[in-house]
Amino acid sequence: MAAQVETYQFQAETKQLLDIMIHSLYTTKDIFLRELISNASDALDRLGFESLTKPELTEEDATKEVLLEADAAARTLTISDSGIGMSRDEVIENIGTIAKSGTRDLREKIREGASASVLEELIGQFGVGFYSAFMVADRVTLLTRRAGEQRATRWESTGDGQYTISDADKPTRGTSITLHLKPVDHESGIEDYTDRWTISRIVKRYSDFVNYPIVFKYEHDEVERDEEGKPMEGAEPQHVVDDVLLNSMKPLWTRPASEVTEEEYTEFYKHISHDFSDPLYHFAARAEGLLEYQALIFFPSKAPFDLFYHGYEAGLRLYAKGVLIMEQCHDLLPHYLRFAKGLVDSENLPLNISRQMLQQDRQIAQIRKWLTKKSLDALQYLFEKEPEKYLELWKQFGRALKEGAATDFDNKDRLVSLLMFESSHDAEKLTTLKDYVTRMPAEQTEIFYLTGESRAVVENSPQLEAFKAKSYEILYLVDTIDELLVQALTEFEGKKLKSAGKGTVQLGNEEERAQVEEELKKEQEDSAGLLQSIQQHLDQYLKEVRLTNRLTNSPVCLVGAEMDFSPQMERLLQMGGGDRPKQKRIMELNPRHDIVVKMRERYQKDNADAKLGKYAALLYGYALLAEGSDLPDPPHFNRLLAELLSDGLTTNQ
């Protein structure tokens, strides 16, 4: 009785991804083989890893290898492995949908109809893996059986929006993927992928370092030969199948660096990371003695979509004596270096070490310490010797390094020296804290900054007017992590970091400060009644109303006390949920602004004038909008504005 065939529709975004692959964004179609061999290698790794705790999974007598079989007449190429295999549910989950956590941006870009070049970059970062087969195949058939199970599953699709699944028979564990190849088309980059030499060339270029044998089944006719190697007279050609080993299998990290080319490093990175982009930088580390280990670490050129999502799965591959014992070991590097890819191979670790044992293992702790130092050494090298490359890295991973400066107290000073910020000094170039300090005027004693959601908002904040008038540089801290950073980074080279939006402003030399303080004190006394009136009208929002020297052009701004949350931090906390009460702010008025002067005159004529309360509400709304905050009651603000505009027009008639 024939197996029942069920038809499923691809997830909408998966179908569009397939369409993109079928219509071939990539000029180098050969990479499909690299991706499928890499998947096969991963399946063999996973089998080895799972068999450490479930030895029964490897009871079958199956050689751990990747097998390539070509049929020129049928135009097929089959890639097989004896790895972990997949269950029926795993096939649906892994092949039928884009289920990876970091693909939200990819889905959104597909829905928005992004350009081909944008999608190519996005897909390259995402890693298309299995789907790359459709670049060279009209139809793909997958046959798989999970280790430890008896039932196999057949999956098949032409990439037209649907796929079929049925139960099948397969004598051994693992997966076989048969590509029904498109016609050879050299102009479109489609080679003859049934040709032995074509396959051999691709494997040698992209997958030579794979730890398992990549074997090509070479079918050909052979005539028996004599001792001199000449065909024997009258001998009939015999059809033979030779197993041809295509890769050297020597782990890249065990070879001397002088024997490894940059191209080999690049292809190895793509093999372990499934990233289509070249790595930005790589380095090797080795320790000998009581604790021996080798490491090969890569810094990617582009950040994964989900790097800053809570569920991002980080970690280096961990090997013991060349055997993979953990695919993603989170304990080998601190969390802020989670963007690093690569591996560690140690001679001292047991093969069956558990995740819990790893967390308590002193050897792992020592490797982590050394590897963190080596990683920071590499970042320092890029910073000092290859600044353009470091700037590329910073644009992708700077937020992660700021996390480190805020959390890794052992390496805080090293990390702080690597930090870069936007500032008022240069609209195009980033600055370091060290460079900021060298530009400080002699009388400036503090490093000033302002946090906010974007440069545009922060740069135009009225809170910065007095600083700009004195030509004091301001750091624009517009990453969400900056709010955490400034809590941990309170000073640099003896200079205190101070928010330009908190506390009072003391600018200039001692004589200038004393003069401003005296003038403000007198004006504060003259305006005491008005300030108290405004406080009474806005008491639910404000804890203080005062005059300031912070403003030069604007009539008003809102600031916080030294220990208050910034508006940006308060918004982030509210987004996180909870019933945290909204903190009251401090309203600062410019005593020389015409609006404030006229309000003071109006108060002195009639301290019960009802319009003073309306002006106060408008000033509060003005200050909120100026800093990018939301109005508490937009309709009320609009009514007041319309009313006062109407009064002004009527008065002027």
C-alpha positions, 0 to 999 in steps of 0.5 A: 500500500502506497504511503499517504502523501500530504500537501502543505503550503509554505509559510508566506515569507518562506515562499517569497524567500524561495522565489528570491532564491529561485530567481537567483540573487547570487551570482555564485551558485556554487555556494549551494553545495557549501551550505548543504555540506555544512548542514550535513556536517552539523547533523553529524556533529549533533549526532556525536553530541547527543550520543554522549548521553544516548550511546544507543543512537550510534548502534547502527554500523554507519560510517560518519561521512558526507556522501555525494552521488551524481547521475548525469543521465538523470541530472541529479545530485544527492548529498547524504549524511549519516547524522542525527536526521529529522523526525516528521515534525522537525522536517515541517518546523525546519524546512516548511517555515522560517522559524528562527527567532532572528528573522523578524526583520527579514519577514518585515522587509519581505512584506514591505517589498524591499529591493533585491539588493536589500533582500540579498544582504538580509538573506546573507545575514540570515543564512539560507542553508537548505533553501539555496538548493533551489538556485540550481534545482527545479525540484528537491527531494529530502529523505530523512530518518532520525537516529533512534527512530524507525520511521523515515520521512520524505519531503519534496517541493518544486519551490512553487509555494507548497511541499509534500510530506509522506512516510517512507522507508530508509534503512539507516539514520541520517538525511539524503537530499536529491537535487533535480538539477536545472540545465547547465547555463554558464551565463547564469552561473549554473555549472554541470553539478554532476561532473566530478571535477566541478564537484571536486573544485567546489568542495576543495574551495569551500569545504576542505576543512570539514571534519568528516570525509566528503566522498564522491561516488565516481561511476565510470567504465574501466578496462583491465590493464597490464603491469605497464598500465596499458589496456589489455587486448580484448578486455571488456570495459567494466562499470566500477564505482570508486569512492573519491575523498574530496577533502583533507579533513584536517581541522583548520585550527590545528594547522600553522597559520602560515599554511592557511590562506585568508580564503580558507579562513573566510570559508571556514567562518561561513561554514561554522556561522552560516553567514554569507558575508565575509568576517571582518577580522579573525585571530587564533589563540593557543595556551600550553602547560597545565591547561592546553587549548586552541581557539579560532575567533571571528568578528563578523562584518554584520550583526545578526538580526537578533543580536540584541533580542532577549532570546539570542543564542550565543556561544562558541563551539567547544571541542575536547580533543577534536570532538565536538562536545557543545555546539554553543557554549555560553561560558567561554566569553562574557555576554557582551562578546556574544557577537564573536563566532568560532571555537575552542578545542581543549585537551583537558576537558572530558568528552561527557562534560555537562552544561552544569559541570561547565559552569562550575569548571575551573578550566572553563573559567580560566579559558574564559578569562584568557579568551576575553583578554585575547578578544579585547587585545584584538579589539584594541589592535583594530582600534589602534592599527586599523581604525576604519575596520574598527569603525565598521565593527563599532557600527555593528557591535558598539552597543554590545561593547557598551554593555561590557563597559557597564557590566564587566568591572574587571575589564572596564578601563579597557572597554571604556577606552574603546567606546565611541560616541556621537557629539556636538563636535562633529556631525559626521565623526564619532569621538572617544572620551579621551579625545573629548577631554583633550578638547575641553576648555581650561575652565571646563571640569566635567564631561557633559552628555545628554541622553535621548531617542535620536541625535535630532531630538538631543541636538535640538534640546533647549537644555543645551543652549547655554553649553553651545553658547560657551562652545562646550562639547556635548556627548549625544547618548542615543543608544538605549544601553547608554542609560545603563552605561552612565550609571556605571561610568561616572567619571573618566580620567578624573573628570565627572560625567554630568547630564546636561539635563539634570541639576543646575548649570555651572559654566565658565570660570569661578568669577563667571559662575559667581556672577551668574549665581548672584544675578539668578538669586536676585531674579529668583527673588523678584519672580518668587510670586510668579514661580509659586503661581506656576507651581500651584497650577502645575503641581501634579507634574512639577516638584519645582519651578525656578529660573535658570542660566541654562537657556539662551533662546527658549523660554522654558525647559524641563530638567531632573534632579541629579538622581532622577531618571532621564525622560528616555529612561522613564520611557524605557521603564514604562515600555517594560510594564509595571505601575511605576509612578511618573516622576515629577520634573523641574521646570526652568524658565529663562528670566530674559525671554520675552514670554517670561518677562511679560508673564512677570509683568502680568502677575505684578499687575494682577496675581489672580489673572486666570490666563497665567494658569493657561500660559503656564500649561502652554509652557509645560506643553512646549517644554515637553514637545521640545525634548521629544516627550508626550503631552499628558492631555493633547486636546487640552493643550490644543484648546488652550493654544487655539484660545490664546491665538484667537485672543491675540488676533482679536487684541491686535485688530 
